[in-house]
């Protein structure tokens, strides 16, 4: 294992983790509540970084950035990175959709459960008034509908207890995955490995 390469990876991951997520959270908290207001933050920073790296304005960090990006894009880890980005994009996007369903389709059930939990009194008559999901008779689909209902109501209640932070954070993280996938494609066009002459 190359210790220098590992140090470069840690430096790059630390700097990007310290810059991207806090900046998105600040923008969503103080500048724009709507998720579209966050779109493009990572792209803006990344494109600025590429311009500075290509003009050799970032010194040692620029060299480390270019070296690690080239290795990540053209190495064995590229497929793993893309698979992880797609997986997390599906997870965060699904969670946002489930919260929306809990706040729209299953709103009445969510309210009944929320009030019962808040009062710490699981009233049997109130719980019997829960309508639940509209179940189809197809085996397998019914179990999926029950799971979707359970997660929708649970996530919606959890989102209410966090004053909307759960959905806000998941929207930010979903957009981050989408942007990083786009940037991955963009980086592949900008940072092609230099071919070595065979001797």
N, C-alpha and C positions, 0 to 999 in steps of 0.2 A: 504494500500500500504506500502510495506517495503522500508523505506528510505535508509537503508544500501544497499539493493539490487539495488535500482535505482542509487545510487552513484557508485557502482561497474560497472554497465552497462555503465554509462557515462564515467568513467575512461577508460574502455576497448575500447569503441567506439572512444574516443578521441585519444588514443595512436595508434590504428590501422589506423585511418584516417590520422594522422600526419605522419605515417611511409610509408604506402603502396602506395598511389597515388603519392606523391612527388617523391618517389624513382623510380617509373615507368617512370614518366615524365623526370627525370634526365637521366635515362638509355636510353630512346628513343631519348633524345636531344643530349647527348654527347657521348654515347657509340655505340648504334646501331640504324640506321634509319629503318631497316627492322623490321616488327612486330614480327618475330620469335626471335629476340634478346631480347624481353621483356618477352617471355614465360618462366615461371618457377620462376620469381622473387618472387611472393607471396608464391609459394610452398616452395622455398628455405628458406625464412624467417619463414614461418609457421612450417615447419618440424624442423628447428633449435629451435623455440620456444617450440615445443612439447618435444624435447629432454631435453631442459633446465628445463621445468616444471616438467617432470617425474623424473629428477635427483634432484629436489628441489633446483635449483640454482638461481631462480628468487625471492625468498623470498615472501613477501606479494603480489606482482604483480602476481607471479606464482599461488598462492592460488586463487586470484580473477579470473585470466584467466581460471583456471580449473573449478572453481565453475560456472562461467557464461557460459562457453562452454557446460558443462554438462547440465545446465538448458535449454540452447537454443536447444541443440540436442535432448533432451528427453522430453522437455515440449510441451505445446500446440502451441508454436510459431514456431516449426520446419516446419510445413506445410506452414505457412505464409512466412517464410524466403525462402523456396525452391521456392514457387510460385513467390515471388518478384525477386529472382535471375533469374529464367527462363524468366519472363517478360522483365527484363532489358537486358538479353542476346539477346532476339529476337529483341528488339528495337535497341540496339547498332549495332548488326549484320546487321539488315535491312538497317540502315542508311549508313553503309559502302558499302553495295551492291548498294544502290541507287546512292551514289556518284560515284561509279565505272561505273554504267550504264550511268550517266550523262556525264562522261568523255570518254566514248567509243561509245555506241550506239547513244546517242543524242549529240555528240560532236559538230556537225555543228550548231545545234540549240542553244546550250549553248554559242558558240562563237559569234553568231549573237546577242543574248540577252546581253551578257557581253559587247560587243562593244557599243551597243545602250545605255546601262546603264552607261558605263564609259564616253561616249560622251554627256550624258544627252540629247540625241536627238533620240527619238523613231521614226525612219524613217519608214514610211508606207510601202515602197517598200522592205526594209530589213525585216520587220516583216512578210510581205506576203511570203517571201522566206523560212520561217520556215516550215519544213515538218511535224513536230508533230509525235505522235505515230502511229504505224500501228494498226488500229482499226479493231477488229472483229465485226461481226454483232450481236453477242449474247448480249442480253440486260443484264446488270449487269457487264459483263466482260469488256465492253467498258468503263464504269465509272471507274472501277479498273485500266484499262490501262491509262486513262487520269490522274488519281491521281498519278500513278507510274511515268508517264512522268513529271508531274508538280513537284513532290518531287525530282525526279532524277536531273532535270535541276536546280531547286532551291538550293538543297544541294551542287551540283557541283560548282555553282557560288559562294555560301557562302564559300565553302572550298577554292576556289581560292582567295577570298578576305582575308582569314585568313592565306594565304601561306601554306596550307596543315595541319594546326593545327586541323581543325574540324575532318578530317578523322583519324589523328594521335590519338587524344583524344578518339574518338569512338572505334578505334581498341584496345587501352589500356583498356578502360572500358569493352569492349566485352570480352577480354581475362581474365580480372579480374573476371567477372561473371563465366566463364568456370572454372577457377582455384578454385574459392570459392566453386562451386558445387562439384568439385573433393575433395577439402579439407573437405567439409561437410561430405562426405562419409567416408573419412579417419579418421576424428575426431570421427565419430560414432563408429568406430572400436577401437579407442584408449581410449576414455573416456566413458566407460560404467558406468551407475550409480551404486553405491554400494547398493545392496539390504538390506533393513532393515528387521530385524527379527520380525515377528509378535508375539506378546506376548499375 
